[in-house]
Amino acid sequence: GVLDVETRRSAQEVGGWHRADKMGVSVAVLYDSKDDTFHPYEQDALGDLEKHLLELDMVIGFNTKRFDYKVLQPFMETPLLELPSLDLLLEVKESLNYRVSLDNLAQATLDAPKSADGLQALAWWKEGKLAEITEYCAKDVALTRDLYLFGKEQGYVLFSNKAKQVVRAPVSW
C-alpha cells in the first residue's frame, strides 16, 4: 500500500514540526495494490485505516516515518513505526546524503509535477473543500507509487540538482 496524509493545521499553528501529532487529519489516502484502488479516510474513519494498514505487506510513503506516522499515531493503537514500511524520502536521502522533494523526484523521473502543496491543502481545509484535498492527496499517492515502481524496476530515480542538471540517484527497494 502507498500512504499520504493531509493535515488540518500547519506546523506554525501547532508550535512547530515536532508537534505533528497535534496537526489533525483532513484526509489520508491509501492506495492498495491488491484491489488497485485509492481509499480515502477522514479523521473520524482512521480506525478503518488502521485495520487496512495492518492487512498490508508493506506501507510505502514519502516522509512517512518522520511526518505521516506522527500525524496519524494519536488516532491509532498500533505503533505505526513498527509496521513494515518503506519511506522513499529516507531511501533517497541515504543514497544522496541530502533530502530531495517529492515534486523534484516526480518531475525529473516521471515528468509529472505535484498538483498542489500542503499549504494549498490547508487553505482548502479552512474553506471546507474536502474533495479537492482528497484529489490532491490521491495524486501524491499516485506519484509516490509510480516513483516507487520506477525505482524498483530501474534501480534508480532521477532528480534535478542545484545546478539544474538531471542526475540519477541509485536506489535498491
Disulfide bonds with the S-S distance in Angstrom:
none
